[in-house]
């Protein structure tokens, strides 16, 4: 993706967030006015308004999460150039292979495969400040020792195996 397209995408996301915040503020003000419009039935109106507000916020959350996942999946699908590294320590002796590729917005995609049948076991995306540094240990693959979640256990967990199957 070129710089102009990334700039337009950032602009569109920013405008969406501004409009979402304005819409939330308007809905909040209308809700407060609706709840306090009369003395009778204030509790019922509050309960109804909170349900509607919760539904609206939940819908916005689902849309934003889906859009973020779609963008991430699109970036991962467009990768063509991978760098590979075989597990070389005494504990694994080539049982696993790691591939990594650089993604837009200063991110890196890291995948772990079983070498016997090349099945994908784990896939994660990390932010990266410089070049990737992979370290194989007896029980894990370390992407970078300076970040907390940069460890993939070997063999990968059930969660890693399930999320690796998602698009």
Contact map, one row per residue, 1 for C-alpha under 8 A:
11101100000000000000000000000000000000000000000000000000000000000000000000000000000000000000000000000001000000000000000000000000000000000000000000000000000000000000000
11111100000000000000000000000000000000000000000000000000000000000000000000000000000000000000000000000000000000000000000000000000000000000000000000000000000000000000000
11111110000000000000000000000000000000000000000000000000000000000000000000000000000000000000000000000000000000000000000000000000000000000000000000000000000000000000000
01111111000000000000000000000000000000000000000000000000000000000000000000000000000000000000000000000000000000000000000000000000000000000000000000000000000000000000000
11111111100000000000000000000000000000000000000000000000000000000000000000000000000000000000000000000000000000000000000000000000000000000000000000000000000000000000000
11111111110000000000000000000000000000000000000000000000000000000000000000000000000000000000000000000000000000000000000000000000000000000000000000000000000000000000000
00111111111000000000000000000000000000000000000000000000000000000000000000000000000000000000000000000000000000000000000000000000000000000000000000000000000000000000000
00011111111100000000000000000000000000000000000000000000000000000000000000000000000000000000000000000000000000000000000000000000000000000000000000000000000000000000000
00001111111110000000000000000000000000000000000000000000000000000000000000000000000000000000000000000000000000000000000000000000000000000000000000000000000000000000000
00000111111111000000000000000000000000000000000000000000000000000000000000000000000000000000000000000000000000000000000000000000000000000000000000000000000000000000000
00000011111111100000000000000000000000000000000000000000000000000000000000000000000000000000000000000000000000000000000000000000000000000000000000000000000000000000000
00000001111111110000000000000000000000000000000000000000000000000000000000000000000000000000000000000000000000000000000000000000000000000000000000000000000000000000000
00000000111111111000000000000000000000000000000000000000000000000000000000000000000000000000000000000000000000000000000000000000000000000000000000000000000000000000000
00000000011111111100000000000000000000000000000000000000000000000000000000000000000000000000000000000000000000000000000000000000000000000000000000000000000000000000000
00000000001111111110000000000000000000000000000000000000000000000000000000000000000000000000000000000000000000000000000000000000000000000000000000000000000000000000000
00000000000111111111000000000000000000000000000000000000000000000000000000000000000000000000000000000000000000000000000000000000000000000000000000000000000000000000000
00000000000011111111100000000000000000000000000000000000000000000000000000000000000000000000000000000000000000000000000000000000000000000000000000000000000000000000000
00000000000001111111110000000000000000000000000000000000000000000000000000000000000000000000000000000000000000000000000000000000000000000000000000000000000000000000000
00000000000000111111111000000000000000000000000000000000000000000000000000000000000000000000000000000000000000000000000000000000000000000000000000000000000000000000000
00000000000000011111111100000000000000000000000000000000000000000000000000000000000000000000000000000000000000000000000000000000000000000000000000000000000000000000000
00000000000000001111111110000000000000000000000000000000000000000000000000000000000000000000000000000000000000000000000000000000000000000000000000000000000000000000000
00000000000000000111111111000000000000000000000000000000000000000000000000000000000000000000000000000000000000000000000000000000000000000000000000000000000000000000000
00000000000000000011111111100000000000000000000000000000000000000000000000000000000000000000000000000000000000000000000000000000000000000000000000000000000000000000000
00000000000000000001111111110000000000000000000000000000000000000000000000000000000000000000000000000000000000000000000000000000000000000000000000000000000000000000000
00000000000000000000111111111000000000000000000000000000000000000000000000000000000000000000000000000000000000000000000000000000000000000000000000000000000000000000000
00000000000000000000011111111100000000000000000000000000000000000000000000000000000000000000000000000000000000000000000000000000000000000000000000000000000000000000000
00000000000000000000001111111110000000000000000000001000000000000000000000000000000000000000000000000000000000000000000000000000000000000000000000000000000000000000000
00000000000000000000000111111111000000000000000000001000000000000000000000000000000000000000000000000000000000000000000000000000000000000000000000000000000000000000000
00000000000000000000000011111111100000000000000000000000000000000000000000000000000000000000000000000000000000000000000000000000000000000000000000000000000000000000000
00000000000000000000000001111111110000000000000000000000000000000000000000000000000000000000000000000000000000000000000000000000000000000000000000000000000000000000000
00000000000000000000000000111111111000000000000010000000000000000000000000000000000000000000000000000000000000000000000000000000000000000000000000000000000000000000000
00000000000000000000000000011111111100000000000000000000000000000000000000000000000000000000000000000000000000000000000000000000000000000000000000000000000000000000000
00000000000000000000000000001111111110000000000000000000000000000000000000000000000000000000000000000000000000000000000000000000000000000000000000000000000000000000000
00000000000000000000000000000111111110000000100000000000000000000000000000000000000000000000000000000000000000000000000000000000000000000000000000000000000000000000000
00000000000000000000000000000011111111000110110010000000000000000000000000000000000000000000000000000000000000000000000000000000000000000000000000000000000000000000000
00000000000000000000000000000001111111100100000000000000000000000000000000000000000000000000000000000000000000000000000000000000000000000000000000000000000000000000000
00000000000000000000000000000000111111100000000000000000000000000000000000000000000000000000000000000000000000000000000000000000000000000000000000000000000000000000000
00000000000000000000000000000000001111111100000000000000000000000000000000000000000000000000000000000000000000000000000000000000000000000000000000000000000000000000000
00000000000000000000000000000000000111111100000000000000000000000000000000000000000000000000000000000000000000000000000000000000000000000000000000000000000000000000000
00000000000000000000000000000000000001111100000000000000000000000000000000000000000000000000000000000000000000000000000000000000000000000000000000000000000000000000000
00000000000000000000000000000000000001111111100000000000000000000000000000000000000000000000000000000000000000000000000000000000000000000000000000000000000000000000000
00000000000000000000000000000000001101111111110000000000000000000000000000000000000000000000000000000000000000000000000000000000000000000000000000000000000000000000000
00000000000000000000000000000000001000001111111000000000000000000000000000000000000000000000000000000000000000000000000000000000000000000000000000000000000000000000000
00000000000000000000000000000000000000001111111100000000000000000000000000000000000000000000000000000000000000000000000000000000000000000000000000000000000000000000000
00000000000000000000000000000000011000001111111110000000000000000000000000000000000000000000000000000000000000000000000000000000000000000000000000000000000000000000000
00000000000000000000000000000000001000000111111111000000000000000000000000000000000000000000000000000000000000000000000000000000000000000000000000000000000000000000000
00000000000000000000000000000000000000000011111111100000000000000000000000000000000000000000000000000000000000000000000000000000000000000000000000000000000000000000000
00000000000000000000000000000000000000000001111111110000000000000000000000000000000000000000000000000000000000000000000000000000000000000000000000000000000000000000000
00000000000000000000000000000010001000000000111111111000000000000000000000000000000000000000000000000000000000000000000000000000000000000000000000000000000000000000000
00000000000000000000000000000000000000000000011111111100000000000000000000000000000000000000000000000000000000000000000000000000000000000000000000000000000000000000000
00000000000000000000000000000000000000000000001111111110000000000000000000000000000000000000000000000000000000000000000000000000000000000000000000000000000000000000000
00000000000000000000000000000000000000000000000111111111000000000000000000000000000000000000000000000000000000000000000000000000000000000000000000000000000000000000000
00000000000000000000000000110000000000000000000011111111100000000000000000000000000000000000000000000000000000000000000000000000000000000000000000000000000000000000000
00000000000000000000000000000000000000000000000001111111110000000000000000000000000000000000000000000000000000000000000000000000000000000000000000000000000000000000000
00000000000000000000000000000000000000000000000000111111111000000000000000000000000000000000000000000000000000000000000000000000000000000000000000000000000000000000000
00000000000000000000000000000000000000000000000000011111111100000000000000000000000000000000000000000000000000000000000000000000000000000000000000000000000000000000000
00000000000000000000000000000000000000000000000000001111111110000000000000000000000000000000000000000000000000000000000000000000000000000000000000000000000000000000000
00000000000000000000000000000000000000000000000000000111111111000000000000000000000000000000000000000000000000000000000000000000000000000000000000000000000000000000000
00000000000000000000000000000000000000000000000000000011111111100000000000000000000000000000000000000000000000000000000000000000000000000000000000000000000000000000000
00000000000000000000000000000000000000000000000000000001111111110000000000000000000000000000000000000000000000000000000000000000000000000000000000000000000000000000000
00000000000000000000000000000000000000000000000000000000111111111000000000000000000000000000000000000000000000000000000000000000000000000000000000000000000000000000000
00000000000000000000000000000000000000000000000000000000011111111100000000000000000000000000000000000000000000000000000000000000000000000000000000000000000000000000000
00000000000000000000000000000000000000000000000000000000001111111110000000000000000000000000000000000000000000000000000000000000000000000000000000000000000000000000000
00000000000000000000000000000000000000000000000000000000000111111111000000000000000000000000000000000000000000000000000000000000000000000000000000000000000000000000000
00000000000000000000000000000000000000000000000000000000000011111111100000000000000000000000000000000000000000000000000000000000000000000000000000000000000000000000000
00000000000000000000000000000000000000000000000000000000000001111111110000000000000000000000000000000000000000000000000000000000000000000000000000000000000000000000000
00000000000000000000000000000000000000000000000000000000000000111111111000000000000000000000000000000000000000000000000000000000000000000000000000000000000000000000000
00000000000000000000000000000000000000000000000000000000000000011111111100000000000000000000000000000000000000000000000000000000000000000000000000000000000000000000000
00000000000000000000000000000000000000000000000000000000000000001111111110000000000000000000000000000000000000000000000000000000000000000000000000000000000000000000000
00000000000000000000000000000000000000000000000000000000000000000111111111000000000000000000000000000000000000000000000000000000000000000000000000000000000000000000000
00000000000000000000000000000000000000000000000000000000000000000011111111100000000000000000000000000000000000000000000000000000000000000000000000000000000000000000000
00000000000000000000000000000000000000000000000000000000000000000001111111110000000000000000000000000000000000000000000000000000000000000000000000000000000000000000000
00000000000000000000000000000000000000000000000000000000000000000000111111111000000000000000000000000000000000000000000000000000000000000000000000000000000000000000001
00000000000000000000000000000000000000000000000000000000000000000000011111111100000000000000000000000000000000000000000000000000000000000000000000000000000000000000000
00000000000000000000000000000000000000000000000000000000000000000000001111111110000000000000000000000011000000000000000000000000000000000000000000000000000000000000000
00000000000000000000000000000000000000000000000000000000000000000000000111111110000000000000000000000010000010000000000000000000000000000000000000000000000000000000000
00000000000000000000000000000000000000000000000000000000000000000000000011111110000000000000000000000000000000000000000000000000000000000000000000000000000000000000000
00000000000000000000000000000000000000000000000000000000000000000000000001111111000000000000000000000000000000000000000000000000000000000000000000000000000000000000000
00000000000000000000000000000000000000000000000000000000000000000000000000111111110000000000000000001110000000000000000000000000000000000000000000000000000000000000000
00000000000000000000000000000000000000000000000000000000000000000000000000000111110000000000000000000000000000000000000000000000000000000000000000000000000000000000000
00000000000000000000000000000000000000000000000000000000000000000000000000000011111000000000000000001000000000000000000000000000000000000000000000000000000000000000000
00000000000000000000000000000000000000000000000000000000000000000000000000000011111100000000000000111000000000000000000000000000000000000000000000000000000000000000000
00000000000000000000000000000000000000000000000000000000000000000000000000000000111110000000000000111000000000000000000000000000000000000000000000000000000000000000000
00000000000000000000000000000000000000000000000000000000000000000000000000000000011111000000000011110000000000000000000000000000000000000000000000000000000000000000000
00000000000000000000000000000000000000000000000000000000000000000000000000000000001111100000000011100000000000000000000000000000000000000000000000000000000000000000000
00000000000000000000000000000000000000000000000000000000000000000000000000000000000111110000011111000000000000000000000000000000000000000000000000000000000000000000000
00000000000000000000000000000000000000000000000000000000000000000000000000000000000011111001111111000000000000000000000000000000000000010000000000000000000000000000000
00000000000000000000000000000000000000000000000000000000000000000000000000000000000001111101110000000000000000000000000000000000000000010000000000000000000000000000000
00000000000000000000000000000000000000000000000000000000000000000000000000000000000000111111110000000000000000000000000000000000000000011100000000000000000000000000000
00000000000000000000000000000000000000000000000000000000000000000000000000000000000000011111100000000000000000000000000000000000000000000100000000000000000000000000000
00000000000000000000000000000000000000000000000000000000000000000000000000000000000000001111100000000000000000000000000000000000000000001100000000000000000000000000000
00000000000000000000000000000000000000000000000000000000000000000000000000000000000000111111111100000000000000000000000000000000000000000100000000000000000000000000000
00000000000000000000000000000000000000000000000000000000000000000000000000000000000000111111111000000000000000000000000000000000000000000000000000000000000000000000000
00000000000000000000000000000000000000000000000000000000000000000000000000000000000001111001111110000000000000000010000000000000000000000000000000000000000000000000000
00000000000000000000000000000000000000000000000000000000000000000000000000000000000001100001111110000000000000000111000000000000000000000000000000000000000000000000000
00000000000000000000000000000000000000000000000000000000000000000000000000000000000001100001011111000000000000011110000000000000000000000000000000000000000000000000000
00000000000000000000000000000000000000000000000000000000000000000000000000000000000111100000011111100000000000011110000000000000000000000000000000000000000000000000000
00000000000000000000000000000000000000000000000000000000000000000000000000000000000111100000000111110000000001111000000000000000000000000000000000000000000000000000000
00000000000000000000000000000000000000000000000000000000000000000000000000000000011110000000000011111000000001110000000000000000000000000000000000000000000000000000000
00000000000000000000000000000000000000000000000000000000000000000000000000000000011100000000000001111100000111100000000000000000000100000000000000000000000000000000000
00000000000000000000000000000000000000000000000000000000000000000000000000000010111000000000000000111110000111000000000000000000000000000000000000000000000000000000000
00000000000000000000000000000000000000000000000000000000000000000000000000000010000000000000000000011111011110000000000000000000000000000000000000000000000000000000000
00000000000000000000000000000000000000000000000000000000000000000000000000110010000000000000000000001111111110000000000000000000000000000000000000000000000000000000000
10000000000000000000000000000000000000000000000000000000000000000000000000100000000000000000000000000111111000000000000000000000000000000000000000000000000000000000000
00000000000000000000000000000000000000000000000000000000000000000000000000000000000000000000000000000011111000000000000000000000000000000000000000000000000000000000000
00000000000000000000000000000000000000000000000000000000000000000000000000000000000000000000000000000111111100000000000000000011100000000000000000000000000000000000000
00000000000000000000000000000000000000000000000000000000000000000000000000000000000000000000000000000111111110000000000000001111000000000000000000000000000000000000000
00000000000000000000000000000000000000000000000000000000000000000000000000000000000000000000000000011110011111000000000000001111000100000000000000000000000000000000000
00000000000000000000000000000000000000000000000000000000000000000000000000010000000000000000000000011110001111100000000000111100000000000000000000000000000000000000000
00000000000000000000000000000000000000000000000000000000000000000000000000000000000000000000000001111000000111110000000000111100000000000000000000000000000000000000000
00000000000000000000000000000000000000000000000000000000000000000000000000000000000000000000000001110000000011111000000111110000000000000000000000000000000000000000000
00000000000000000000000000000000000000000000000000000000000000000000000000000000000000000000000111100000000001111100000111100000000000000000000000000000000000000000000
00000000000000000000000000000000000000000000000000000000000000000000000000000000000000000000000111000000000000111110011111000000000000000000000000000000000000000000000
00000000000000000000000000000000000000000000000000000000000000000000000000000000000000000000001110000000000000011111111110000000000000000000000000000000000000000000000
00000000000000000000000000000000000000000000000000000000000000000000000000000000000000000000011110000000000000001111111000000000000000000000000000000000000000000000000
00000000000000000000000000000000000000000000000000000000000000000000000000000000000000000000001000000000000000000111110000000000000000000000000000000000000000000000000
00000000000000000000000000000000000000000000000000000000000000000000000000000000000000000000000000000000000000000111111000000000000000000000000000000000000000000000000
00000000000000000000000000000000000000000000000000000000000000000000000000000000000000000000000000000000000000001111111100000000000000000000000000000000000000000000000
00000000000000000000000000000000000000000000000000000000000000000000000000000000000000000000000000000000000000001110111110000000000000000000000000000000000000000000000
00000000000000000000000000000000000000000000000000000000000000000000000000000000000000000000000000000000000000111100011111100000000000000000000000000000000000001001100
00000000000000000000000000000000000000000000000000000000000000000000000000000000000000000000000000000000000000111100001111100000000000000000000000000000000100011001000
00000000000000000000000000000000000000000000000000000000000000000000000000000000000000000000000000000000000000111000000111110000000000000000000000000001000100011011000
00000000000000000000000000000000000000000000000000000000000000000000000000000000000000000000000000000000000011110000000111111000000000000000000000000000000000010011000
00000000000000000000000000000000000000000000000000000000000000000000000000000000000000000000000000000000000011100000000001111100000000000000000000000000000000000000000
00000000000000000000000000000000000000000000000000000000000000000000000000000000000000000000000000000000001111000000000000111110000000000000000000000000000000000000000
00000000000000000000000000000000000000000000000000000000000000000000000000000000000000000000000000000000001111000000000000011111000000000000000000000100000000000000000
00000000000000000000000000000000000000000000000000000000000000000000000000000000000000000000000000000000011100000000000000001111100000000000000000000000000000000000000
00000000000000000000000000000000000000000000000000000000000000000000000000000000000000000000000000000000011100000000000000000111111100000000000000000000000000000000000
00000000000000000000000000000000000000000000000000000000000000000000000000000000000000000000000000000000010000000000000000000011111000000000000000000000000000000000000
00000000000000000000000000000000000000000000000000000000000000000000000000000000000000000000000000000000000000000000000000000001111100000000000000000000000000000000000
00000000000000000000000000000000000000000000000000000000000000000000000000000000000000000000000000000000000000000000000000000001111110000000000000000000000000000000000
00000000000000000000000000000000000000000000000000000000000000000000000000000000000000000000000000010000000100000000000000000001011111000000001100000000000000000000000
00000000000000000000000000000000000000000000000000000000000000000000000000000000000000000000000000000000000000000000000000000000001111100000001100000000000000000000000
00000000000000000000000000000000000000000000000000000000000000000000000000000000000000000000000000000000000000000000000000000000000111110000111100000000000000000000000
00000000000000000000000000000000000000000000000000000000000000000000000000000000000000000000000000000000000000000000000000000000000011111000111100000000000000000000000
00000000000000000000000000000000000000000000000000000000000000000000000000000000000000111000000000000000000000000000000000000000000001111101110000000000000000000000000
00000000000000000000000000000000000000000000000000000000000000000000000000000000000000001010000000000000000000000000000000000000000000111111110000000000000000000000000
00000000000000000000000000000000000000000000000000000000000000000000000000000000000000001111000000000000000000000000000000000000000000011111000000000000010000000000000
00000000000000000000000000000000000000000000000000000000000000000000000000000000000000000000000000000000000000000000000000000000000000001111100000000000111000000000000
00000000000000000000000000000000000000000000000000000000000000000000000000000000000000000000000000000000000000000000000000000000000000011111110000000011111000000000000
00000000000000000000000000000000000000000000000000000000000000000000000000000000000000000000000000000000000000000000000000000000000001111011111000000011110000000000000
00000000000000000000000000000000000000000000000000000000000000000000000000000000000000000000000000000000000000000000000000000000000001111001111110000111000000000000000
00000000000000000000000000000000000000000000000000000000000000000000000000000000000000000000000000000000000000000000000000000000000111100000111110000110000000000000000
00000000000000000000000000000000000000000000000000000000000000000000000000000000000000000000000000000000000000000000000000000000000111100000011111100110000000000000000
00000000000000000000000000000000000000000000000000000000000000000000000000000000000000000000000000000000000000000000000000000000000000000000011111110100000000000000000
00000000000000000000000000000000000000000000000000000000000000000000000000000000000000000000000000000000000000000000000000000000000000000000000111110000000000000000000
00000000000000000000000000000000000000000000000000000000000000000000000000000000000000000000000000000000000000000000000000000000000000000000000111111100000000000000000
00000000000000000000000000000000000000000000000000000000000000000000000000000000000000000000000000000000000000000000000000000000000000000000000011111110000000000000000
00000000000000000000000000000000000000000000000000000000000000000000000000000000000000000000000000000000000000000000000000000000000000000000000000111110000000000000000
00000000000000000000000000000000000000000000000000000000000000000000000000000000000000000000000000000000000000000000000000000100000000000000011110111111000000000000000
00000000000000000000000000000000000000000000000000000000000000000000000000000000000000000000000000000000000000000000000000000000000000000001111100011111100000000000000
00000000000000000000000000000000000000000000000000000000000000000000000000000000000000000000000000000000000000000000000001000000000000000001110000000111110100000000000
00000000000000000000000000000000000000000000000000000000000000000000000000000000000000000000000000000000000000000000000000000000000000000011100000000011111110000000000
00000000000000000000000000000000000000000000000000000000000000000000000000000000000000000000000000000000000000000000000000000000000000000111100000000001111110000000000
00000000000000000000000000000000000000000000000000000000000000000000000000000000000000000000000000000000000000000000000000000000000000000011000000000000111110000000000
00000000000000000000000000000000000000000000000000000000000000000000000000000000000000000000000000000000000000000000000011000000000000000000000000000001111111011000000
00000000000000000000000000000000000000000000000000000000000000000000000000000000000000000000000000000000000000000000000000000000000000000000000000000000111111111000000
00000000000000000000000000000000000000000000000000000000000000000000000000000000000000000000000000000000000000000000000000000000000000000000000000000000000111111100000
00000000000000000000000000000000000000000000000000000000000000000000000000000000000000000000000000000000000000000000000000000000000000000000000000000000000011111110000
00000000000000000000000000000000000000000000000000000000000000000000000000000000000000000000000000000000000000000000000011100000000000000000000000000000000111111111000
00000000000000000000000000000000000000000000000000000000000000000000000000000000000000000000000000000000000000000000000111000000000000000000000000000000000111111111100
00000000000000000000000000000000000000000000000000000000000000000000000000000000000000000000000000000000000000000000000000000000000000000000000000000000000001111111110
00000000000000000000000000000000000000000000000000000000000000000000000000000000000000000000000000000000000000000000000001100000000000000000000000000000000000111111110
00000000000000000000000000000000000000000000000000000000000000000000000000000000000000000000000000000000000000000000000111100000000000000000000000000000000000011111111
00000000000000000000000000000000000000000000000000000000000000000000000000000000000000000000000000000000000000000000000100000000000000000000000000000000000000001111111
00000000000000000000000000000000000000000000000000000000000000000000000000000000000000000000000000000000000000000000000000000000000000000000000000000000000000000111111
00000000000000000000000000000000000000000000000000000000000000000000000010000000000000000000000000000000000000000000000000000000000000000000000000000000000000000001111
